[in-house]
Amino acid sequence: MMKIGFAMCGSFCTMSKAIEVLEKLVSKGYDMVPIMSETMYTTDTRFGKAKEMQKKVERLTGKKIIHTIVDAEPIGPQDMTDVMIVAPCTGNTLAKLNHAITDTAVTMAVKSHLRQNKPVLIALATNDALGATAKNIAEMMNTKNISFVPMTKDDPENKPKSLVADFDLIEGILERDYK
């Protein structure tokens, strides 16, 4: 069965959707490798407590969450993943990936995975996608082995520059494009 890295960043308001995707993929029998940015791994927010999220993800996957740069580095060399999904991917993480900055477990996991010329699927969730982040989106869309989950405005009136990926499409994209 396909080994999927499932990397989660600090878009806390979309974590419930990301965990729903993780549950679906686990139920389909995929071998999931959970990865979290240090911020996601340690931060309590109005959307949930970090420890509760950690327990849920580890219970679902049956694996400890990779949450340090040191633990993420072997992903590529040890052939730990066939596909890397970053869901949610913040504008901050996308900018770091676009500029080859490796300062979180997620950026290290993606970089290590890409060393093996393997695909990365990004589910972006950012309030400035149609602002400062737009140039990083455009550049990453033109980067080998990088694909994006289709995005839509999540609140056009109150957040006119915000885009969020349609998390419900991740499973279909995975099955259509990466089998």
C-alpha positions as CSV (number, residue, x, y, z in Angstrom):
1,M,0.0,0.0,0.0
2,M,1.1,3.5,-0.7
3,K,3.0,5.3,2.0
4,I,1.8,8.9,2.5
5,G,3.4,11.6,4.5
6,F,0.6,13.8,5.9
7,A,2.2,17.1,7.0
8,M,0.1,19.6,9.0
9,C,0.9,23.2,9.6
10,G,-0.6,26.0,11.8
11,S,-3.9,26.7,10.0
12,F,-5.7,25.8,13.1
13,C,-9.2,26.6,11.7
14,T,-8.8,23.9,9.0
15,M,-7.4,21.2,11.2
16,S,-10.7,19.4,11.7
17,K,-11.0,19.1,7.9
18,A,-7.4,17.8,7.6
19,I,-8.1,15.2,10.3
20,E,-11.3,14.1,8.4
21,V,-9.1,13.5,5.3
22,L,-6.6,11.6,7.4
23,E,-9.4,9.4,8.8
24,K,-10.6,8.7,5.3
25,L,-7.2,7.8,4.0
26,V,-6.5,5.5,7.0
27,S,-9.9,3.8,6.4
28,K,-8.8,3.1,2.8
29,G,-5.7,1.3,4.1
30,Y,-3.0,3.9,3.3
31,D,0.1,3.7,5.4
32,M,0.1,7.3,6.9
33,V,3.2,9.0,8.2
34,P,2.0,11.9,10.4
35,I,4.1,15.1,10.5
36,M,3.4,18.4,12.3
37,S,5.1,21.7,12.4
38,E,6.3,22.5,15.9
39,T,3.7,25.2,16.1
40,M,0.9,22.8,15.2
41,Y,2.3,20.2,17.6
42,T,2.5,22.5,20.6
43,T,-0.1,25.2,20.4
44,D,-3.5,25.2,22.1
45,T,-6.0,27.4,20.3
46,R,-9.8,28.0,20.3
47,F,-10.0,25.2,17.8
48,G,-8.5,22.6,20.1
49,K,-5.8,21.5,22.5
50,A,-2.5,20.4,21.0
51,K,-2.3,17.2,23.2
52,E,-5.8,16.1,22.2
53,M,-4.9,16.6,18.5
54,Q,-1.7,14.7,18.9
55,K,-3.5,11.8,20.6
56,K,-6.1,11.7,17.9
57,V,-3.6,11.7,15.0
58,E,-1.4,9.1,16.6
59,R,-4.4,6.9,17.4
60,L,-5.6,7.1,13.8
61,T,-2.3,6.4,12.2
62,G,-0.8,4.1,14.8
63,K,2.4,6.1,14.6
64,K,4.2,8.8,16.6
65,I,4.0,12.2,15.0
66,I,7.2,13.5,13.4
67,H,7.5,17.0,14.8
68,T,11.2,17.9,14.7
69,I,13.6,18.7,11.9
70,V,16.0,15.9,13.0
71,D,13.2,13.3,12.9
72,A,11.9,14.6,9.5
73,E,15.3,14.5,7.7
74,P,15.4,10.7,7.1
75,I,12.1,10.7,5.2
76,G,13.7,10.9,1.8
77,P,16.9,8.9,2.4
78,Q,15.0,6.1,4.1
79,D,12.2,6.0,1.5
80,M,9.5,6.6,4.1
81,T,6.9,8.1,1.8
82,D,5.6,7.7,-1.8
83,V,3.6,10.9,-1.7
84,M,3.7,13.9,0.6
85,I,0.4,15.8,1.4
86,V,0.7,19.1,3.2
87,A,-2.8,19.8,4.6
88,P,-3.2,22.4,5.8
89,C,-0.3,24.3,4.3
90,T,-0.1,27.9,5.5
91,G,1.1,30.8,3.4
92,N,4.1,31.0,5.7
93,T,5.1,27.3,5.0
94,L,4.5,27.8,1.3
95,A,6.8,30.8,1.2
96,K,9.5,28.8,3.0
97,L,9.2,25.9,0.6
98,N,9.4,28.3,-2.3
99,H,12.5,29.8,-1.0
100,A,14.2,26.6,0.2
101,I,14.0,27.5,3.9
102,T,14.1,24.5,6.2
103,D,13.2,25.5,9.7
104,T,10.3,23.2,10.7
105,A,9.6,19.5,10.6
106,V,7.2,20.1,7.7
107,T,9.6,22.0,5.5
108,M,12.3,19.4,6.2
109,A,9.9,16.6,5.5
110,V,8.9,18.1,2.1
111,K,12.5,18.9,1.2
112,S,13.7,15.4,2.2
113,H,10.8,13.8,0.2
114,L,11.5,16.0,-2.9
115,R,15.1,14.8,-2.9
116,Q,13.8,11.5,-4.2
117,N,11.8,13.2,-7.0
118,K,8.5,12.3,-5.5
119,P,5.2,14.2,-5.6
120,V,3.9,16.7,-3.1
121,L,0.3,17.7,-2.9
122,I,-0.4,21.0,-1.2
123,A,-3.7,21.9,0.4
124,L,-3.3,25.6,1.0
125,A,-5.2,27.6,3.6
126,T,-4.1,31.2,3.9
127,N,-5.7,34.6,4.4
128,D,-3.3,36.4,2.0
129,A,-3.3,34.0,-1.0
130,L,-4.5,36.8,-3.3
131,G,-2.0,39.2,-1.8
132,A,1.6,38.7,-0.7
133,T,1.3,34.9,-1.0
134,A,0.2,34.9,-4.6
135,K,3.7,35.1,-6.0
136,N,4.7,32.0,-4.0
137,I,1.7,30.1,-5.2
138,A,2.5,31.0,-8.8
139,E,6.1,30.0,-8.5
140,M,5.3,26.7,-6.7
141,M,2.7,25.8,-9.3
142,N,5.6,25.9,-11.8
143,T,7.8,23.7,-9.7
144,K,8.5,20.0,-10.6
145,N,6.7,17.5,-8.4
146,I,4.4,20.1,-6.7
147,S,0.6,20.1,-7.2
148,F,-2.1,22.0,-5.5
149,V,-5.6,21.0,-4.3
150,P,-8.1,23.3,-6.0
151,M,-8.8,26.4,-3.9
152,T,-11.7,28.7,-3.3
153,K,-12.5,31.9,-1.3
154,D,-13.6,30.9,2.1
155,D,-15.1,34.3,3.1
156,P,-15.1,36.7,0.2
157,E,-16.7,39.6,2.1
158,N,-14.6,39.6,5.2
159,K,-11.4,38.1,3.9
160,P,-11.2,39.1,0.2
161,K,-7.6,37.8,-0.2
162,S,-8.1,34.5,1.5
163,L,-8.2,31.1,-0.2
164,V,-8.6,27.6,1.2
165,A,-8.2,24.3,-0.5
166,D,-11.2,22.0,-1.0
167,F,-10.0,19.3,1.4
168,D,-12.8,17.0,0.1
169,L,-10.9,16.6,-3.2
170,I,-7.7,15.3,-1.6
171,E,-8.7,11.6,-1.6
172,G,-9.8,11.7,-5.2
173,I,-6.7,13.5,-6.4
174,L,-4.5,11.0,-4.6
175,E,-6.3,8.1,-6.1
176,R,-6.4,9.6,-9.6
177,D,-3.0,11.1,-9.9
178,Y,-0.7,9.1,-7.6
179,K,-1.6,5.4,-7.8
